[in-house]
């Protein structure tokens, strides 16, 4: 393991990864790479607050439910004894939720939510694509995350 920078008890940088020690419960903790997701990085740098971060993560989960390709199980017997739920029904519910979010946010903010939260593009890349300044775009992303947190009730 090649260490680029100094190592502390809470943070270490290894091979272009910023690893943060996050507690799982009282006795366990794990390292998390915050450079993988712009939401995690912005939250780590305190550019966004916890409710904005949670709203972005919830949006990403809903978006991934609609795009994730899954293989069907032909054995309908479930080990845990719960009732069988159809995968396509879950996708339809996630799509309906995304339609409600798009109506709530508007097309421009929904586009920002998809690019920033779900597809994990950085502000620099989105600003270049939209031909706006990074400062103006970061303000738009913060307001989008505020509206998204309002939609989820956070």
Secondary structure as a PSIPRED ss2 file (coil, helix, strand):
# PSIPRED VFORMAT (PSIPRED V4.0)

   1 X C   1.000  0.000  0.000
   2 X C   1.000  0.000  0.000
   3 X E   0.000  0.000  1.000
   4 X E   0.000  0.000  1.000
   5 X E   0.000  0.000  1.000
   6 X E   0.000  0.000  1.000
   7 X E   0.000  0.000  1.000
   8 X C   1.000  0.000  0.000
   9 X C   1.000  0.000  0.000
  10 X C   1.000  0.000  0.000
  11 X E   0.000  0.000  1.000
  12 X E   0.000  0.000  1.000
  13 X E   0.000  0.000  1.000
  14 X E   0.000  0.000  1.000
  15 X C   1.000  0.000  0.000
  16 X C   1.000  0.000  0.000
  17 X E   0.000  0.000  1.000
  18 X E   0.000  0.000  1.000
  19 X E   0.000  0.000  1.000
  20 X E   0.000  0.000  1.000
  21 X E   0.000  0.000  1.000
  22 X E   0.000  0.000  1.000
  23 X E   0.000  0.000  1.000
  24 X C   1.000  0.000  0.000
  25 X C   1.000  0.000  0.000
  26 X C   1.000  0.000  0.000
  27 X C   1.000  0.000  0.000
  28 X C   1.000  0.000  0.000
  29 X E   0.000  0.000  1.000
  30 X E   0.000  0.000  1.000
  31 X E   0.000  0.000  1.000
  32 X E   0.000  0.000  1.000
  33 X E   0.000  0.000  1.000
  34 X C   1.000  0.000  0.000
  35 X C   1.000  0.000  0.000
  36 X C   1.000  0.000  0.000
  37 X C   1.000  0.000  0.000
  38 X H   0.000  1.000  0.000
  39 X H   0.000  1.000  0.000
  40 X H   0.000  1.000  0.000
  41 X H   0.000  1.000  0.000
  42 X H   0.000  1.000  0.000
  43 X H   0.000  1.000  0.000
  44 X H   0.000  1.000  0.000
  45 X C   1.000  0.000  0.000
  46 X C   1.000  0.000  0.000
  47 X C   1.000  0.000  0.000
  48 X C   1.000  0.000  0.000
  49 X C   1.000  0.000  0.000
  50 X H   0.000  1.000  0.000
  51 X H   0.000  1.000  0.000
  52 X H   0.000  1.000  0.000
  53 X H   0.000  1.000  0.000
  54 X H   0.000  1.000  0.000
  55 X H   0.000  1.000  0.000
  56 X H   0.000  1.000  0.000
  57 X H   0.000  1.000  0.000
  58 X H   0.000  1.000  0.000
  59 X H   0.000  1.000  0.000
  60 X H   0.000  1.000  0.000
  61 X H   0.000  1.000  0.000
  62 X H   0.000  1.000  0.000
  63 X H   0.000  1.000  0.000
  64 X H   0.000  1.000  0.000
  65 X H   0.000  1.000  0.000
  66 X H   0.000  1.000  0.000
  67 X H   0.000  1.000  0.000
  68 X C   1.000  0.000  0.000
  69 X C   1.000  0.000  0.000
  70 X C   1.000  0.000  0.000
  71 X C   1.000  0.000  0.000
  72 X C   1.000  0.000  0.000
  73 X C   1.000  0.000  0.000
  74 X C   1.000  0.000  0.000
  75 X C   1.000  0.000  0.000
  76 X C   1.000  0.000  0.000
  77 X C   1.000  0.000  0.000
  78 X C   1.000  0.000  0.000
  79 X C   1.000  0.000  0.000
  80 X C   1.000  0.000  0.000
  81 X C   1.000  0.000  0.000
  82 X C   1.000  0.000  0.000
  83 X C   1.000  0.000  0.000
  84 X C   1.000  0.000  0.000
  85 X C   1.000  0.000  0.000
  86 X C   1.000  0.000  0.000
  87 X H   0.000  1.000  0.000
  88 X H   0.000  1.000  0.000
  89 X H   0.000  1.000  0.000
  90 X H   0.000  1.000  0.000
  91 X H   0.000  1.000  0.000
  92 X H   0.000  1.000  0.000
  93 X H   0.000  1.000  0.000
  94 X H   0.000  1.000  0.000
  95 X H   0.000  1.000  0.000
  96 X H   0.000  1.000  0.000
  97 X H   0.000  1.000  0.000
  98 X H   0.000  1.000  0.000
  99 X H   0.000  1.000  0.000
 100 X H   0.000  1.000  0.000
 101 X H   0.000  1.000  0.000
 102 X H   0.000  1.000  0.000
 103 X H   0.000  1.000  0.000
 104 X H   0.000  1.000  0.000
 105 X H   0.000  1.000  0.000
 106 X C   1.000  0.000  0.000
 107 X H   0.000  1.000  0.000
 108 X H   0.000  1.000  0.000
 109 X H   0.000  1.000  0.000
 110 X H   0.000  1.000  0.000
 111 X H   0.000  1.000  0.000
 112 X H   0.000  1.000  0.000
 113 X H   0.000  1.000  0.000
 114 X H   0.000  1.000  0.000
 115 X H   0.000  1.000  0.000
 116 X H   0.000  1.000  0.000
 117 X H   0.000  1.000  0.000
 118 X H   0.000  1.000  0.000
 119 X C   1.000  0.000  0.000
 120 X C   1.000  0.000  0.000
 121 X C   1.000  0.000  0.000
 122 X C   1.000  0.000  0.000
 123 X H   0.000  1.000  0.000
 124 X H   0.000  1.000  0.000
 125 X H   0.000  1.000  0.000
 126 X H   0.000  1.000  0.000
 127 X H   0.000  1.000  0.000
 128 X H   0.000  1.000  0.000
 129 X H   0.000  1.000  0.000
 130 X H   0.000  1.000  0.000
 131 X C   1.000  0.000  0.000
 132 X C   1.000  0.000  0.000
 133 X C   1.000  0.000  0.000
 134 X H   0.000  1.000  0.000
 135 X H   0.000  1.000  0.000
 136 X H   0.000  1.000  0.000
 137 X H   0.000  1.000  0.000
 138 X H   0.000  1.000  0.000
 139 X H   0.000  1.000  0.000
 140 X H   0.000  1.000  0.000
 141 X H   0.000  1.000  0.000
 142 X H   0.000  1.000  0.000
 143 X H   0.000  1.000  0.000
 144 X H   0.000  1.000  0.000
 145 X H   0.000  1.000  0.000
 146 X H   0.000  1.000  0.000
 147 X H   0.000  1.000  0.000
 148 X H   0.000  1.000  0.000
 149 X H   0.000  1.000  0.000
 150 X H   0.000  1.000  0.000
 151 X H   0.000  1.000  0.000
 152 X H   0.000  1.000  0.000
 153 X C   1.000  0.000  0.000
 154 X C   1.000  0.000  0.000
